[in-house]
């Protein structure tokens, strides 16, 4: 997985792609700053609520299309119970708070990348044992979804790596 991340870094931080990468990083920073912090349990409960709401919408469409109301009513009741259970679970979980960091601007990200030098070359050239502390400091986490065969890479840099004015 690290080789794939290294290869992505090598492509993303080349001079011809740097502006697009910095713009994407800035947009991600804005989204992360606005995002509601949540634990995995909270994310799971919110996802269950969304899934129940999607099911309810499908069931309403089935009713509108002439499906047997008695059967659809059972489906709706099951989905509503599932939604209520997920909402109760979500309500019972402690609220997560974190210090809101202001989003990084494109100028700030560009300044960071300039201070780091040729990031792609440095990552590619680094020994594997030296990359682990780097990825840890950058807050790199990789989540693999087996169903879609996709990996999501997230970064939440530690304070020393945040932009300092």
Secondary structure, DSSP 8 states (H G I E B T S, - for coil): -HHHHHHHHHHHTSTTTHHHHHHHHHHHHHHHHHS----HHHHHHHHHHHHHHHHHHHHHHHHHTT--HHHHHHHHHHHHHHHHHHHHHHHHS------------HHHHHHHHHHH-SHHHHHHHS-HHHHHHHHHHTT-EEEEETTTTEEEEE----GGGS---
